[in-house]
Amino acid sequence: MGLATYATGIVYGLHPDALFVVIPALALPTKLAAIAYCSMFVIGTVAAMGGYTLAIGTTSAALTKERPWLQAHLSAVASGVAIVVGALILLSGAGIAVPFFD
């Protein structure tokens, strides 16, 4: 499973969206500054993803002790929350007043 996760990250990094991360490095005056920018971006991204994964993993492990059904339905619950938040953002962008999104 570790290799598959790593490979997924590599393939995702090859996506053209990654160019928007590299473009600011091209505008920096020296190669050292560009390398420092890219390095700090990688370190910050890995730290943020690791922290998020730690928070989600710890929270879900604690919740499944009290509610075992959550383990089986965690993906569906997370997907539902993501859809609701996305819909609220779309409504807010369409000019509809949505609490906490104005």
C-alpha positions as CSV (number, residue, x, y, z in Angstrom):
1,M,0.0,0.0,0.0
2,G,2.9,2.4,0.7
3,L,4.3,2.1,-2.8
4,A,0.9,2.7,-4.4
5,T,0.4,5.8,-2.3
6,Y,3.8,7.1,-3.2
7,A,3.2,6.4,-6.9
8,T,-0.1,8.2,-6.7
9,G,1.7,11.2,-5.3
10,I,4.3,11.2,-8.0
11,V,1.7,10.9,-10.8
12,Y,-0.3,13.8,-9.2
13,G,2.9,15.8,-9.1
14,L,3.3,15.4,-12.8
15,H,-0.2,17.0,-13.4
16,P,0.0,20.3,-15.2
17,D,-1.4,22.0,-12.1
18,A,2.0,21.6,-10.6
19,L,3.3,24.2,-13.1
20,F,1.6,26.9,-11.1
21,V,3.8,26.0,-8.2
22,V,7.0,26.2,-10.2
23,I,6.2,29.5,-12.1
24,P,7.1,31.8,-9.2
25,A,10.4,30.0,-8.9
26,L,11.2,31.0,-12.5
27,A,10.8,34.7,-11.6
28,L,13.3,34.5,-8.7
29,P,16.7,36.2,-9.3
30,T,19.0,33.2,-8.6
31,K,19.0,29.5,-8.8
32,L,19.6,29.2,-5.1
33,A,16.5,31.3,-4.4
34,A,14.4,29.1,-6.8
35,I,15.7,25.9,-5.1
36,A,15.0,27.4,-1.7
37,Y,11.4,28.3,-2.8
38,C,10.7,24.9,-4.2
39,S,12.2,23.1,-1.2
40,M,10.2,25.2,1.3
41,F,7.1,24.6,-0.8
42,V,7.7,20.8,-0.7
43,I,8.4,20.9,3.1
44,G,5.4,23.0,3.8
45,T,3.1,20.8,1.7
46,V,4.3,17.6,3.2
47,A,4.0,19.0,6.7
48,A,0.5,20.3,6.0
49,M,-0.6,17.0,4.4
50,G,1.0,15.0,7.3
51,G,-0.7,17.1,9.9
52,Y,-4.1,16.8,8.2
53,T,-3.7,13.1,7.9
54,L,-2.7,12.8,11.5
55,A,-5.7,14.9,12.6
56,I,-8.1,12.9,10.4
57,G,-6.6,9.5,11.5
58,T,-6.6,10.3,15.2
59,T,-10.1,11.7,15.1
60,S,-11.5,8.7,13.1
61,A,-9.7,6.2,15.3
62,A,-11.2,7.9,18.4
63,L,-14.7,8.1,16.9
64,T,-14.7,4.5,15.7
65,K,-14.1,3.2,19.3
66,E,-17.5,4.7,20.2
67,R,-19.2,4.3,16.9
68,P,-18.0,1.2,15.0
69,W,-20.3,1.8,12.1
70,L,-18.3,5.0,11.3
71,Q,-15.3,2.9,10.2
72,A,-17.4,1.3,7.4
73,H,-19.1,4.6,6.4
74,L,-16.3,7.1,6.9
75,S,-15.7,7.7,3.1
76,A,-19.4,8.3,2.5
77,V,-19.7,10.7,5.5
78,A,-16.6,12.6,4.3
79,S,-17.9,12.7,0.7
80,G,-21.2,14.0,1.9
81,V,-19.5,16.8,3.9
82,A,-17.4,17.7,0.9
83,I,-20.4,17.9,-1.3
84,V,-22.3,20.1,1.1
85,V,-19.4,22.5,1.6
86,G,-18.9,22.6,-2.2
87,A,-22.5,23.4,-2.8
88,L,-22.4,26.2,-0.2
89,I,-19.4,27.7,-1.9
90,L,-21.1,27.5,-5.2
91,L,-24.2,29.2,-3.8
92,S,-22.1,31.9,-2.2
93,G,-20.4,32.5,-5.6
94,A,-23.8,32.7,-7.3
95,G,-24.7,35.6,-5.0
96,I,-26.9,33.8,-2.6
97,A,-26.3,34.7,1.0
98,V,-24.8,31.8,2.8
99,P,-23.8,32.1,6.5
100,F,-20.0,31.9,7.1
101,F,-19.2,32.3,3.3
102,D,-19.9,36.0,2.9
